[in-house]
Amino acid sequence: MLSVNKEVDFLMDTQAYNATVIGKIMVTPDIMILTIDADEPRVEFEAGQNLLLGLYGYESRSSNSEPELDPAEADKLIKRPYSIASSKTETRQLEFYISQVKSGQLTSRLFKLNIGDRLYVGTKITGIFRLDETPDGSDIVMVATGTGIAPYISFLRSHIVERPESKMVVIQGAAHRWDLGYYSELTFLEKTYANFFYVPTLTDADEKWDGYRVCIEDLLTNEVLQNEFNISPDPERTHFFVSGKPEMVAHVSDWLLEFGYTRHHPDDPGELYIEEF
Ligand SMILES: Cc1cc2nc3c(=O)[nH]c(=O)nc-3n(C[C@H](O)[C@H](O)[C@H](O)COP(=O)(O)OP(=O)(O)OC[C@H]3O[C@@H](n4cnc5c(N)ncnc54)[C@H](O)[C@@H]3O)c2cc1C
């Protein structure tokens, strides 16, 4: 006989679920790399795009979550967009870099998932935060806090080999060393490709950290890009991607607007690409 919980699960609707968790790496208790295997392949996407992940409200929440600000209804499929970190050629096994909002509806449930569990993965892949819309040969600066690094991992995995003539820089801001997801992959890329530079900067690092210790805004205004890599904030030459916490995105965007940058839109191309989350 089924236990009460099993019986409830059995009766619940799981028909929207169309993918299986095949990888879960906890970077910290509140940051994870989640890999899913979609039942059906998705169309090839462009690096930097996103799709929806979803779970029903009846799914249980992680052990370190906090009470929901807005409790989800049990039969509702909670869906939110997430940037794909995988190479654009990967259409079935997709990787995501996810931060837990402890009082959130979806992330508190995503963090409870284990390998073999099922979830909903959207079929439509969208987004205008795309490296393929920058001109060949332009230098590319990618600025991120938190999970804003995810689209750049897709950019690099998809395009770094094709763009040897572009200087590419990732500036990643965080509090501690352990918050720097993808640190190993990014330092490996820096050693492998002469045109790629990785600039992590930490605001609360311990004494062992010998890198930058300022916030991203100060790193940019202190002219580290010009002095270290001979890259100038010049819209004719350098395209900027800025992704992560809204406050950082606003500060960096305001700084770039002073140099004549305009925000990119497919109908009205610019040199500044913004993604807030
Ligand atoms: C284009 C796009 C791409 C995205 N890609 C990613 C990604 O790659 N990785 C990722 O982790 N997230 C990403 N997000 C954010 C994601 O879609 C969700 O908003 C986030 O995971 C919170 O969902 P939730 O259901 O847990 O919280 P909700 O239930 O929606 O929110 C609960 C409360 O927390 C607040 N809140 C929401 N998000 C945050 C936050 N980040 N920090 C603090 N408070 C917050 C809300 O305002 C609300 O008050 C992306 C968003 C967009 C628009």
PDBQT file of the ligand as one rigid body, heavy atoms in Angstrom, charges set to zero:
ROOT
HETATM    1  C1  LIG A 301      16.471  36.639 -18.642  1.00  0.00    +0.000 C 
HETATM    2  C2  LIG A 301      16.657  36.091 -17.239  1.00  0.00    +0.000 A 
HETATM    3  C3  LIG A 301      17.627  35.141 -17.018  1.00  0.00    +0.000 A 
HETATM    4  C4  LIG A 301      17.828  34.650 -15.723  1.00  0.00    +0.000 A 
HETATM    5  N1  LIG A 301      18.820  33.738 -15.511  1.00  0.00    +0.000 NA
HETATM    6  C5  LIG A 301      19.077  33.307 -14.251  1.00  0.00    +0.000 A 
HETATM    7  C6  LIG A 301      20.151  32.397 -13.997  1.00  0.00    +0.000 A 
HETATM    8  O1  LIG A 301      20.881  31.993 -14.921  1.00  0.00    +0.000 OA
HETATM    9  N2  LIG A 301      20.349  31.987 -12.717  1.00  0.00    +0.000 N 
HETATM   10  C7  LIG A 301      19.552  32.411 -11.677  1.00  0.00    +0.000 A 
HETATM   11  O2  LIG A 301      19.783  31.998 -10.541  1.00  0.00    +0.000 OA
HETATM   12  N3  LIG A 301      18.524  33.281 -11.886  1.00  0.00    +0.000 NA
HETATM   13  C8  LIG A 301      18.260  33.718 -13.139  1.00  0.00    +0.000 A 
HETATM   14  N4  LIG A 301      17.205  34.579 -13.367  1.00  0.00    +0.000 N 
HETATM   15  C9  LIG A 301      16.288  34.894 -12.227  1.00  0.00    +0.000 C 
HETATM   16  C10 LIG A 301      15.165  33.811 -12.164  1.00  0.00    +0.000 C 
HETATM   17  O3  LIG A 301      14.341  33.914 -13.306  1.00  0.00    +0.000 OA
HETATM   18  C11 LIG A 301      14.264  33.978 -10.924  1.00  0.00    +0.000 C 
HETATM   19  O4  LIG A 301      13.747  35.284 -10.885  1.00  0.00    +0.000 OA
HETATM   20  C12 LIG A 301      15.002  33.700  -9.607  1.00  0.00    +0.000 C 
HETATM   21  O5  LIG A 301      15.609  32.413  -9.661  1.00  0.00    +0.000 OA
HETATM   22  C13 LIG A 301      14.044  33.760  -8.386  1.00  0.00    +0.000 C 
HETATM   23  O6  LIG A 301      12.990  32.856  -8.569  1.00  0.00    +0.000 OA
HETATM   24  P1  LIG A 301      12.127  32.335  -7.339  1.00  0.00    +0.000 P 
HETATM   25  O7  LIG A 301      10.862  31.757  -7.886  1.00  0.00    +0.000 OA
HETATM   26  O8  LIG A 301      12.929  31.461  -6.435  1.00  0.00    +0.000 OA
HETATM   27  O9  LIG A 301      11.806  33.656  -6.519  1.00  0.00    +0.000 OA
HETATM   28  P2  LIG A 301      10.405  34.455  -6.517  1.00  0.00    +0.000 P 
HETATM   29  O10 LIG A 301       9.368  33.661  -5.810  1.00  0.00    +0.000 OA
HETATM   30  O11 LIG A 301      10.103  34.885  -7.922  1.00  0.00    +0.000 OA
HETATM   31  O12 LIG A 301      10.801  35.747  -5.688  1.00  0.00    +0.000 OA
HETATM   32  C14 LIG A 301      10.616  35.819  -4.277  1.00  0.00    +0.000 C 
HETATM   33  C15 LIG A 301      11.085  37.177  -3.788  1.00  0.00    +0.000 C 
HETATM   34  O13 LIG A 301      12.495  37.301  -3.934  1.00  0.00    +0.000 OA
HETATM   35  C16 LIG A 301      12.812  38.431  -4.744  1.00  0.00    +0.000 C 
HETATM   36  N5  LIG A 301      13.913  38.005  -5.631  1.00  0.00    +0.000 N 
HETATM   37  C17 LIG A 301      13.805  37.427  -6.837  1.00  0.00    +0.000 A 
HETATM   38  N6  LIG A 301      15.018  37.150  -7.356  1.00  0.00    +0.000 NA
HETATM   39  C18 LIG A 301      15.908  37.578  -6.438  1.00  0.00    +0.000 A 
HETATM   40  C19 LIG A 301      17.317  37.577  -6.380  1.00  0.00    +0.000 A 
HETATM   41  N7  LIG A 301      18.079  37.087  -7.375  1.00  0.00    +0.000 N 
HETATM   42  N8  LIG A 301      17.899  38.070  -5.263  1.00  0.00    +0.000 NA
HETATM   43  C20 LIG A 301      17.165  38.557  -4.244  1.00  0.00    +0.000 A 
HETATM   44  N9  LIG A 301      15.809  38.577  -4.246  1.00  0.00    +0.000 NA
HETATM   45  C21 LIG A 301      15.197  38.108  -5.322  1.00  0.00    +0.000 A 
HETATM   46  C22 LIG A 301      11.554  38.756  -5.515  1.00  0.00    +0.000 C 
HETATM   47  O14 LIG A 301      11.498  40.157  -5.788  1.00  0.00    +0.000 OA
HETATM   48  C23 LIG A 301      10.471  38.340  -4.566  1.00  0.00    +0.000 C 
HETATM   49  O15 LIG A 301      10.200  39.368  -3.622  1.00  0.00    +0.000 OA
HETATM   50  C24 LIG A 301      17.003  35.098 -14.646  1.00  0.00    +0.000 A 
HETATM   51  C25 LIG A 301      16.017  36.054 -14.891  1.00  0.00    +0.000 A 
HETATM   52  C26 LIG A 301      15.849  36.565 -16.161  1.00  0.00    +0.000 A 
HETATM   53  C27 LIG A 301      14.776  37.607 -16.390  1.00  0.00    +0.000 C 
ENDROOT
TORSDOF 0
